[in-house]
Amino acid sequence: MLKNARRGWMRGRAKQSHHEELARAILSGDISRACLEMEHHIAMGLENELSSLQEAVARTATVSSHD
């Protein structure tokens, strides 16, 4: 989770911009647009978490192979 926070911090404006787009979509009153933006937001979050887990497993496997 901390790693994802760092990624978000490094992306800076890009992450802020995405959240601004999500907020605009939700507040627009356009249900279809809001749903699409929310689905995209969730998919990107899941992708980031999966990437972090894969990196953690790879690090664990590397440490275990050195024992």
C-alpha positions, 0 to 999 in steps of 0.5 A: 500500500505504501508503495502505491502511495509513493507511485501516486506521489511520483505521478503527482499531477497525473494522479490528481488529474485522474481523480479530478476527472473521476469527481467531475464525472460523478458530479456531472449527473451523467450516470453512464459517464460516472460508471465508466470513470468509476470502472476505470478507476477500480481497474487501475487500482486493481492493476496497481495492487496486482503489480505490487503483489507480483513484485513482492512475490518476486522479491520473496522468491529471490530472498528464499533462493539465497537461503 
